[in-house]
């Protein structure tokens, strides 16, 4: 059978990553409640396994109800679980964290979103479902017609009667996708309006406290490391200030970072002051007593990867040279 190549041009939505773009800020944040209550966060213990490109963070909070019996909604603020996203919801968010109440792990059904975001969240999830369905149907068409996908842009398969069938099926699929909702500006604006309120809960769950009852809340995250402009450096940031919303002072707060594939000599900034470094165990530790945390207490550690730093310096030199050549011989440069 005679063979020939058929190129199908497809439109691909993607986020362009280059040295001129910095990723969305990656920050770890503690729990808080917007409900009125007399619940004190007596202790906060944060332990993070810090790797060059990621971290696994375990946050344990001891809470004491000093008021009457109550049921409150606990949550944590905006979390960015991946680069290049401005902080919207994603259908795999819940795979990046686990929540325990008195050592009992909550199910996904136990974890929701604030009422103000419920309709927005459902709209987001519907779009994610549609997009996955579109990908599934497209892959099914490729498989049924022996389509070979190359570089996400071009596709090659034999010229036989099924070619036309495949083309028509893809065209119909594309038409169907265009009738379905997208992450349009109206949805973005509604979402941003809520986010502008500040420390707005991202995901929430309900917890009941009897009078004088103590409960332990534990949240475990997996996150990419923070990344500076041009991947010049990486960082870890924990917003301790989140804990200031609870009743009274935090009697004891401890933050401990365990460095793994990060060299101590590659550390560039550590704040706030008052930390201890154990060079043998490669740990950095802060201890606070009777604290109402503010921004000045937020934990920040920056470091660099030798290979990434060299690549960034090489890029800057090449760019500087290109700018110089453009200045001395502008006629050879086309805008």
N, C-alpha and C positions, 0 to 999 in steps of 0.2 A: 504494500500500500504506500502510495506517495505521501511523503511527510513534508510539512512546511510549518513555519512558526507564525503564530498569531499573537500580537501584542495587544493587550487590553490595558488602557490607561485608567487608573483608578485614583480617586481623590482620597488622600490619607490625612487625617488630622493628627498632628503631632506637636510636641513641644521641642523647639530647637534648643540644643544645649551647646554652648561654646564658651570660650574664655571671657566673653564680655558680659555674661549673664550670671548673676548670683542666684542660688536656689532660695526657696522660701525659708524663713527662719525655722529652725528645729529647736523646740523648747519643751522640756519636761515640766509638768505642773502638778501640784497636789490637788487634793479634794477640797471642796467647800460646799456650803449650802446658802441659798438665797432665802430660805424660810426663817422666820423669826423663832428663835429657840434659845435655851440656856445650856447649850452643850459645849463643853470645853474640850479642845484637843490637848490632852495632857502630854502626850509624847508623839514625836514624829521621827521615824527612822527611814532614811533613804540609803539604799545600797545600789551601786551601779557597777556593772562589769563594762568597762570602757575599752572598746576596740578602735582601731584606726578609722573605720568607716561606719561603725554602728555602736549601739549600746543596748544593754538589757538592764532595765531599771526596776527595782522592787521598792515600793513605798508602803510602809506600815504605819498606821495611825491608830492611836489609842484615844477613844472618845468617852467622855463621862457626862451623863445627863444630870445637871444640877437643878433642873426644873421638874415640872409635872410630866406625867406619861405623855409621849408624843410620837407621831410618825412624821419624819421629814424626808425631803427629797435631797439626796446627795449627788453631786456631779463633779466633773472636772472641766476646765475651760478648753478652748480650742486646742486641738492637737494636730500637728502636721506629721503624718506617719510616712511621708515620702517627699522627695524633692520635686520641684517644678510645679507644685500645686499650690494655689493661693489659700488653701484651707477649707475647701468644700468637703462635704460628706462623700464617702466612697463605699462601695458595697463590700469591701474587704476590711474596713476599719476594725471591726471586732476581732479579727484574727491577730491584731497587733497588741491586744491587751487582755488581761484577765482580772476579774474583780472577786475578792473573797470577803465575806462578812462572817466573822468568828470562824474562820477556816473553812467555811462552806462556799464553794465556788458558784457564782451566779450564772444562770444560763443566759443565752442571748435574748430570750423572751423576758427575762427579768430586767434587762437593760433597754432603756428607751431614750427618747429625746424630750426636751421641754415642750409643753403644750404649744408654746408660741412657734415652735419649729416643726411641729408634727406634719402639717400639710406640705411644707417645703421639703422635709425629709422624704415623705412619701413620693413627692414628685421627682426628687433626685433618684431614689431607688427604682422608680419606674423607668427613668431614662437609662439607668445602668442595665436593667433587665432587657429593654428593647435593644440596646447595643449588643449585648451578649447573644440575643436571639438572632440579630442580623449576622453576627460573625458565625454563628452555628449554621444558619441556612446557607451562607456563602460557602463555608467549608464543605457542606453537603453537596452543593452544586459542583465544586471542584472535584470532589472525590468521585461523584457519579460519572463525570466526564473526563477523568484522567488529566485534570489540570495540574500542572506543576508550578508552584508559586516560587518566584525568584525575587529576592530583595524587597518584598512587599509592594513591588511596583509593576513588574512584568510577569506575565504568565504564558506558558508555552504548552500546547497540546496538539495532537495530530489533526490534520484536516480531513474530517469525515463528517457524515451527516449530523453527528452529535454536536459539532461545533456550533451550528446555528441554534440548536436547542439550548446549549449552554449560554450563548450570548443573550438569547431571549429571556432565559431564566434569571440571568444576572441583571438585565434591564428591569425586569418586573420586580426583582428584589430591591433594587435601588429606588424604584418608584414607591414601593411600600415603605421603605425607610424614611423617605421624604415626607410621608403623611404622618409620621410618628413624632412625638415631642423630642426636642433637643434641649440642651442646657443653654437656653436663650437669655437675653438680657433681662427680661421680666423676672425670671427665676433668680438670677444673680442679684438683682436689686433688692428683692424681697429678703434674700438670704443676708446680704450685706447690712440691711437696715437693722436686723436683729443683732448681728455681730458688732455693730458700732456701739452697742450698749456697754461694751467693756468685757469684764470677766463673765461672759455669758456661758451657761453650762453647755457642754458639747453632748455628752451622754449622761443620763441620770438614772438613778435607781432609788427605791424607797427603803428606808430602814426604820424600824420601830424601836423606841427606847422606853423602858419603864423608868419610873423615878429612881434616881441614883444608880441606874444601870450603866455598866461599862461595856463597850463594844470595840472590837478590833476590825478595822477596815484595811484591806491590803489590795493594792493595785500594782500589777506587773505590766510593764510596757516593753516593746521592742521597737526601736527607732533608729533611723540613720543618724550618723553624727552630723552636727551642724557643719556647714561648709561656707567658708568665706568667699569673697569675690575672686573669681578665676581659679577657685580651688587652691588659693595661696596658703590657706590654713584650714584647720578643722577645729571644732569646739564642742564642749558639752555645757549645757545651761539648764539649771533647775530653778524654777521660780518659787522660791521659798515664801515670797510675799503672799501667795494664795492663802496660806494658813492664817492670815490676820483676820479673816472674816468670822472665825469662831469666837465663842464666848470666852472672855478672859484671855490670859496669857498662855502660851505654849510652855509648859514647865521644862521640857527637855526636847531638844531637836538635834539629831545627829545625822550628818551626811558623810558617807564614805564612798570613795571612788577607787575601784581596783583597776589599775592599768594593765593591759595585756600586751598587745603588739605595738605599744607606744613607748618610745624611749624617754627616759626622764630628761635627758639633755634637749629633747625636742619640745619640751613645755615652754611656752612663751608668756603666758599670763595666767595668774591664779587669783581669784578674788571671791569673797572678801578676805581681809587679813585675819589672822588668828587660826589658820589651818596648820596641820601637822603633816609632814611627809615622812613616811617610812620607806627609805630607799631600798631596804632588803625585800620587803613585801610589795613594793611599788604601789603604795596606797596614799591617798590624800584624804584627810579627815577634818571635819569641822564639828565643834560641839557648842551648842547654845543652851543657856539656862534662862528661864523666865523671860521669854522673848515675845514681842509682838512684831513679827517680821515686816520689813519694808523693802523697797527696791535695793537699798544698800546691802541687804543681807542675801540677795539672790546669788546663787552659786554659778561661777563661770570659770572654765578652764579652756584655754586655747593651746593648740599644739600644731605641729606640722609634720607632714610625711616627706621624707627626704626626696623621693622620686618626684612627687607632685610639686614640691617647691622648686626643684631644678627645671621641670617642664614649664612652670609659670615664669621663672626668670628668663628662660630661653625664649618664651613667647614675647615677653616684654622687650627683650633686646631686638628681636626681629621686627616688632611693631615700631619701635623707636627708629630703627634703620629705615623702614619703609616710609615713615613720616618725613625723615630727613631727606631721602631721595626725592620724595614728592615736592619738597620745598625747593630743592636746587634744580629740579628738572620737571616742572609741572606739565609741560606739553605732552609728555609720554604717559600721563595718567588720565584715564577716562572715568568720569563720574558714573 
